[in-house]
Amino acid sequence: MATGYCVKCKATREIADPRQITMKNGRPATEGRCPVCGTKIFKIGAPGGAAPAAP
């Protein structure tokens, strides 16, 4: 499961209900909620820390 930083709790938390999205610039991101306070957590990058494609 993905983790992200909750700015309200000021701690790293597991992302509840994670969704894989694509930002306007085409980069992948994960969006979900903090399981403790319910604030939106947003983490930029491919899920699982995949390495970028070689040029």
N, C-alpha and C positions, 0 to 999 in steps of 0.2 A: 504494500500500500504506500502511497506517496505521502511525504511529509512536507510541511511548509511552515513559514514563520507567521504567527498570529500577532499583529501589531497591537491588538487590544490586551491580550494576555502577556505579551512580551516573552513568548516562549515558542519553541518548535513543537508543532503538534501534527498528528496524523490528520490528513484531509478527509473529512466525512463527505460522502457522496461525490467522489472525484469525477470530473468530466474532462475528457480530452478535447481541447478546442484549438483552432488556428487563429492567430491574431491577424490583423489587417495586413501586416507586412509579410505574412506567410510562415512565420515561425510557430512552432508548436508550443502549447502551454497547458497547464492543468489548473482547473478552477473547482472550488468546492467550499465547504463551510468548516469552521472550527467546531469540534465536538463539545467544547466546554462553554464557549460564549455565543456561538452562532455567527460570528463575523465572517465575511467572505475572505477566503485565502486564495491567492493567485500565485502560481509558480511558473516561471518562464523556463522553457526547455523541454526536450523530449522526455517522455516517461522512461524511467529506468536508467537515466544518465547515459543514453546512447551517444557514441562519439559522432561528430559531424562527418559528413561524407567527404572523401578525399577529392581534391580538385582535379 
